[in-house]
Amino acid sequence: MPALMHSFNQNSGRRLVASFQPAYRLFLLISLVTGRFCLSAPFLPVDSVKPGMKGFGLSVFTGTRIDTFQVEVLDVMKKISPRGDLILCRLSGAGLENSGVIAGMSGSPVYINDKLLGAVAYAWSWAKEPIAGVTPIQEMLDIWQAQSGSRPRSRAPRSNLPHLPIPIAISGLNPELEQLLTPTLAALGMKPVAGASNCGTTDTTGFVPGGVIGVALIDGDVRAAAVGTITYREGNRILAFGHPFFQGGDVQLPMTGGVIHSILPSFATSFKLFSPGPPIGTVTQDRAPGIAGTIGTVPPMLPVRVVVNSPKTRDTYNFRIAIHEQLTPEFMPIALAEAVLQTEGTLEEVTLNSRLLLRFTDGTTAQIRHTFAGINPVVALLENTRNELQFLFANDIKPVALETVEAIINITPGRTSAELIAAVPERTWVHPGETLAIYLEIRDYRGTETEQIVRIPIPATTPPGIINVTLTSAAEFLHQQIQRLPRLANPTSLTQLLKLLEDSGREDELIVAGFLTQPALALGEREMPNPPPSILQIFSSSKKGGRTQPVPNSLLFKIPVKLNRVIQGSVSFDLEVK
């Protein structure tokens, strides 16, 4: 079959008509004259498919030029899922005998007798032959019937067969970042590959069946986009992939074109090296049989600004992240990690301080701060940020409406981490309202011991008796508080949730906390020390205490002490208040 031309202006369009199969010429000629695109042949229903039928498919293997490959039907697997069939085909030509079915071919249209059969979507790693599973076009057309605002019927895949991995082209991808991202993206059916920055234009005339389609996940100074192939176009409506992206249901994700640089052969699964173009439309549906989108309006993305300060330089990155409760928590950490690695290169023994400032559309703000020390702390940055954003976006209190995100990351040479060995008060008693000096013994990771003095004020309202003073890292203190008050781990308002996130980091802070040793009552987020025995007995014996629950002790004071190093260890002592 002759190769398709990637350009679709009036002159090259007439040449494209001549290069097509005869049955297409009338369709394309009408499209050129009227300007209305319906770039497909009539559809071939699954019931008409027989083993041995032969046809061809369309895909881009280099640049933006659409080429043909050969297809032979092997069989039809009926009801491979409760709502779908799968057509098994052997592919050939275009080097597929050597490469196998290529990741990035997802959505490549397949034609039998000049009729559109469906889209290449499934394949098997390490296969000796290029055997593909083709999703029937009728199932893909049903995507357009999905109601806007609906959720996917199931998070389960369309079948238990493996769909082709979705290449995620990431600018500046180096082996270290690829190793970090591969396990997480593999769980989503995606594969990180190297990509360039903005490539291509907003011209959509070549946005035709067999052409390149991308889904922009990060756009700007850092870029990441998924790549697949267009199956069918009707006017400005697009069907692609032949399998789900991440089965998100009704979505609003930026749709792009792009350029294929080359095919990278692999014994496992070969893949396309891709660079995305600017957004040119919106992916609106992500369903089991594929994705659907519309050329034209581009959806909003979340603006992010990252400043990286290091001994080498100060760099600022501005980019945007796709807005989705599953994708934003996955790809914002990727962008942060890439910004750090692009600025600093491979990280060795350093200390990394990060501050993530979240601004919400209602004016609320939250600041999440971390300090990581050791070899390659970008791993901890990526994992912690992902976990925290997943916790935020997955909350069942209210949808997250972020307006902007700003990250400031400071990198200094050396590992500033230490362990708290001992804490000795200057005396074993104190009066309310006085300040108490505590002598700390700290050992760094090389074994060198130093002393430091901290002074804490004893609240004037402290009752006489014994209090327990605990010194520990901020993370360990939060863990102990959740054990003491389990409801802290289940916030009932967004304010409480953000407070929990803000308290979750601060690895360079030592928390000095004083506890009254008598039983108390927790009233929501507050505590009532020394409640009357009768009241304490009522709530202790009640099975329905609601937001009021008895606790074995109550928090009297909590004082953070900045140590400018990652601190570990915990020490406590009793103190008499006279």
N, C-alpha and C positions, 0 to 999 in steps of 0.2 A: 504494500500500500504506500502511496506517496506521502511524504511528510507534509504536515499542515504548516502553514506560515503563521508566525506569531502575530504579525501586524494585521489590523483589520480596518484600515482606512479604505476610502473608495477605490483607489487604484489596486492596492494589494488584495483587497477583498474580492475583486473580479478574478484575480489569479487564483485566489483560494477556492472560489467556486469551481474553477476548472480542475483543480487538483483533487476535489472530493469525489466520492462515489456518486454515481448518477442520481441516486434517490435523494441526495442531499442538495443537489444544485438548485432545485426549485425553492427549497426552504431558505437557503442562503441568499438567493437572488431577491426574494421577497423581503428578507431582513434588510438587505442593503438599500433597497428602494424605499421602504417604508420607515426604516430606522427602528423597527420593532424586532427585538431578538427573540427567537424561539429556536435555539440551536440544538436540535435533536432530530433524530429520525423518529418514526412511529415506534411505539413500545412493543417489545416482545414479551408476552406473558410467560410465566414460569411453566404453565401447563403445556406450552408448545415447545419446550426445550427438550431435546433428545441427545443422548450421548453420541459423540462423533461430529456434531455440528461445529462448523468452523467460522471464524470471523476475525475481527481485529479490535484493538483498543488504542486509546490515545493517552499520551502523557508527555511531560517535559523531562528530558534527560540532560540537557545542557542549555544554559541561557534561558530564553523564553520561547524557544522554538518547540512546537508541538510535533512529536513524532509518533509513528504507528508501531505497534507490536502485534504479533499473531496470537490467536486464541483458539483453543480446541476444547469443547465441552467434554468433561469426563463423566459427570453424573449430577443429579440433583438430590441434595439431602433435604428431605421434606421434614417440616416441623423441627428444625434444629433447635428452635426455641418455641415457646407457646404461640408466638405471633410471627414466626418467620421461617423462611426457607433459605438454603444456601446452595449456590451453584458452583460445583468444583470445575475448574478449568486449568489446562496446561498452557502456560505462556511461552512464547519464543520470540526471537528477533530482538533487535535493539540491545544485544548483549546480555539478555536475561538468562540465556543458557549458562553463562559464567557467573553472573551476579546473583541469580535467584530473584525472587520477588523483592522489590526494593521498598524500604520504609520511606514514605513520602509519595508513593504511588496510590495511597488510599484515596479512593474516589475516582480513579482513572476509569472513564466510561468504556464499556465493552459493547460492541455491536455484532449482531448476527443477522445476516441477510438484510443489511442496511436498516435494522431496527435496534433500538437501544435496549440492551438486556439488563444492564445494571452497572455496578461499580466494584472494581477490585478493592477488597477490604481486609481479607484474612490471609494468613500464611503461617508457615511453621519454621521456627529457627532450625538451622542445621539440615534443612531438607536437601536432598540430592538433586531434585528437579524443581523448576519454578512452578509449583502447584499453588494456585490461588483460590480463595473463596470469594465468590462474587455475590454481593447483596442485590436482590432483585430491585429494579427501578420502581416497581409499583409500591414496594414498602417505603422507599425513600420519598415518593410523592405524598405518602400519608403524613409526612412531617409537616407539610403545609396545612394540614387539617388540625394540628395541635392548637389549642386555644392559648392566646397570650396570657401570661400570668400563671399558667398551670405548672405544676411540678412534675418531674419524671415519675412514672408509675413505680419504678423500682430503681435502686442504685445498682442492682445486679447487671452484669453485662448482657448483651443481646443473646449470647449463647456461651457455652463453656469453651468455645474455640478461641484461640488467641488472635485478636486483630493485629494488623501490622503496627509496630511501634510508631508513635508520632514523633518525628524529629522536632526538637525544640532548638532552634538556632539562637545561640547566645553570643553576643559580641564579646570579644576578649576572653573567650573560654580557654583556660589553660588546663593542663592535665590534673593539677591539684583540685581546681574547682569542679572539673568533670567527675573526679573520684568522689567528691563530697555529694554531688547532686544525683549521681546515677541511681543509688538505691531508692531514694525518695521518689524520683520521677518514674522509675520503673514500676513502682506500685500504682502509678496513675496511668500506665500504658504509654509513657513518654520516654524519649531518649535525648539527652543533651548532646548537641553537636556544635561545632564552631560556626559562627556566622559573622558577617561583616556588619558595619553600621548601615544606615539608610541606603538602600539600593533600589533603583527603579523610580518610577514616577506615579502620578495619580491617574494616568491614562487608563481607561477601562475598556478600550475597544478590543483588546486582546484577551479580555476576561471571558473566555469561552470554554466549552467542554474540552477537557484534556489540559487546560491551562493551570498555572500555579495559583493556589490560594493559600493565604496565611491567616493566622489568628494572632493579633498583637497582644502580648502579655506584658511587656515592658517596652516603652517607646521614649526615645530621647538620647541622652548621653550614654545610657545603658539600654541595650535592646535585647528582647527575647520574643520569639514568635514561633508558633507551631506551623508546620507546612503539610499540605496535602494537595489534592487535585480536584478540579471542578468536574462534576458529573453531568450537570444539566443546568441550562440557563433558560429562563422564560421571562422576557422583558428585563427588569432589574432584579429578578429573584434568582437565587443561586441554591443549588443542592451540591453537597460535596462529602468527601470522606468515606461514606458507605458504612461507617461504624461510629460509635459515639466518640466525642472528644474526651469529655470526662462525665458524660451523662448528666449534665446540669439542668436539663429541661429548658424552661424559658430563660434566656440569657440576653445580655446586652454587651457584646464583646466586639472590639474593633476588628474589622476584616481588611486584609491587605492583599496585594499582589506580591511579586518578588522575582528573584532570579535564582536559577539552579546553577551552581558553579561546576559541579561534577558529581559523579556517582562514586562513592567510596565502597569498593567491594569488601565483603566480610564473609567468613565461613558461617557465622551465626546469622546475622541479618544485614544485608547491605543497606545503605541509606544515602539520601540526597543531601549534599551540602548546599545550604540555602541561605539567602539573605533577603529579609523582607523589605517591601517598599512602604511608603506612608499609608496610613489608614485611608480606605476609600469607601467604607460602608460598615454595616453592622451584622454580625452573626446573631441571629435572633432565637434559634432553636438548636439544642444539642440533645438529640434523641438516639435511641438504640440503632436505627438504620442509618444515621448520619447527621450532618449539620445542615442548617439552612440559614441564608443570609440575604440581605438586600443591599444593592449598590446605592450609594447616596449619602444619607445622614450618617455621621460618625458619632458613636456614643461617647459620653464623658469618661475620662480616666482620672485617677487620683494623683495630684501633683506631689512629688517627693523631691526634697532638696537634701543632699548629703555633703557635708564638709569633712574632709579627712586631713588631719594634721599629723605630720610625721617628721622625723629628723631630716628627711630628704626634701620634702615639699609640702605645700598646702594646695589641695585640689578641691574643687567644687563640682558636683555632678547634679544636673537637673534632669529628671525623667518623670514619666507617668506610668502608673500601674493599672492594669485591668481591674475593674471593680466587680468583685464577686466574693461571696462569703467563703468559698473554697480556694479560689485562685489567688486572691490578694495575700492571705497568710503564707502561701507557698512561694510566691515570686517576689515579694518585697524583701525577704531575707536574702534571696539570691542576688538581687540588685545591690544590697548593702555589702555582701561578701565580695561581689565583683568590683565594687568601687574601692574597697580596701586593697584587694590584690592588684588592681591596676595602678594604684598609687604607690604601694609599698613593695609589690612583688611578693615573692615567697617569704612568709613570715617565719622567723626563727624564734629566739627567746626574747619576747617582748611583753610589755603590759599594754593592754588595750582598754581604754575607757570609752564607753558609748553612752550617749544620751539621746533617747528617742522621744520627740515631742509630738504628741497627737493632738490635732485641733479638730473638733467636731462642728458640724453645721449649726448646732444650737449654741455655740460659744463655749462649750465645755472644753477643757484641756486636760491632758494627762502627760506625765513625764516618767518614762521608764529608764532607769539608769543601771548600768552594769560595769563591772571591772573584771577583766579576765587576764590572767597572767600565766605564762608558760610558753611552750612551743606551739606555734600556729593557733593562737586564740580565736582566729576567724571561724573555726569549727564551732566553738561555744557560742559565738555571736550569732551564727546562722541558726543553730538548733534552738537557742533560747528565744530568739525573735520569732521563729516559726511557732513554737509552743505557745508563746504569749498571745500572738495574733490569732491563732486558732482558738484559744480560750475566749478571746474577746469577740470574734466574729461568730462563734458557735453558741453564744449565750442565748437563752430563751426568754430574756427579759424584754428586749426591744432590738430592732434592727440597728446595726452600726452604720452611722452616716458620717464618715470622715470627710473633712474638707481639705486638709493638707497634712503632710507629715514632714518633719525636719529631723535629720539625724546629724549629730556632731560626734565624730570619732577621733580620739587622740591616741596616738601610738608613741610609746617611749621605749628605748632599749632596756633590756634586762627584765628579769622576773621579780616583781615586787610582791612576794607572797610570804606569809609567816603564820606561825601557830602560837596561840595563847597558851602558855605553860602554867602560869600561876597568877593569882590576883590576891594581894594582901592589903586589907584596910589599915589605915594609920592607927586605928583603935577599934575596939569591939563594941563600942556603944556610941550613941549620938543623941543630941537633942533635936526635936522638930525645928525646922528652919535653918539648921546649920549646914555647912558644906563639908563633905567628907573626902579626903584624899585616898586614892587607891593606887598601890604600886603594882604595875603590870610587869610580868616577865614574858618576853616574846622571843621566839626562836625563828630565824628565817630558814628558807629551804636548804641553805648550805650548812646549817647547824650553828650559826653565830647567834649568841644570845644578847639581848639588850633589855634595858629597863625603861619604862615610861610611866609617868604619873598622870592620872586623870582625876578630876575633882567633880563631884556630883552634889547637887543641892538636895537636901532631904525636905520634902514638902512640909510646910508649917502645920498642915492638918493631919499629919501622921499620928495615929493613936499610939499610946505606950504599948510596949510588947516587943515581940520578936518579929523581924521581917527577914525574908530571904532575898539576898542580892545575887542576881545571876548575870554573868558577863559572857556573851556569846556573839557569834556572827549574826548579821541581819537575817540571812537565809535560815539559819538554825532557829533563831528566835521566832520567825514566822511559822516554821514547822511546829515548834512547841506550842505556839498559840492556837494553831488549828487543832492540835491534839486536845488542848484544854477546852477550846470552844469550836467544835466541829462545824457549826453553822457558818464560821468565817469562810469556809471553802465553798459555800453555796450562797453567794450574795443575792439579795432580792431587789437590788436597784443597780442601775448602771454606775451610780456614784460609788457604791460599795465595791463593785467589780473593779473599777478603775483604781480605787484605793488599794485593793489587794494586789493589782499588778504593780503599782508604784512601790509597794513594800516588798516585792518579790526579788528585787535585785540588790543593789548597794552592797556588793561583796567587800568593799573597802571600809565598811562601817562596823564598829563594835557597838553592840547594844548593851547598855547597863540598865537592868530592870529590877525593880523592887516589888516583892509580892508580900501581902499580908497572909499569914499562914492560916487564918481562920476561914471557915466556909463563907461563901458569898453567893449572891444572885447575879446572873447575867441578864440584863434587860436589853434585848436586842444587841446593839453594839456597845452599850454602856454596862458598867458593873456597879453593884451595890455592895460595898464592904460592910461587914458586921451587921447584917439584917437582924431584926428581932427574931429570937428563936422560934416563936409561933409562926411567923411568916415563912421562915426557912423550912419548917416542918411541913407546912402545907404544900409547898412546891416540890419538896423532896419526895413526898408520898404520892403526888399527882402524876398520872400518866399522860395528862394533857396540859403540860406547862406552857404550850405555845412558844412565844418568843422569850419567855422568862424561864430560865433554867438554873438549877443550883450548880456551882462549881466549887472545887475543893479549896481554892484560894482566889484572891483578887489582885489585879494589877494596880499597884500604887503609883509607880512612875516608870517611864521609859525614856532613856536619854541616849541618843545616838552620838557616837564619838568617831570622828573621821580620822582614820589611821594612815590613809594614803598607801595602803597595801591590801592585798587580798588576805583576809584573816580567817583562820579556822580554829576550832577548839572551843571549849566551854568550861567555865569555872564558876562556882557559887560558894557563898558563905552566909552565915547568919549574923545579924546585927541587932543589938538591943537598942530600942528607942526608949529613952527615959523621959 
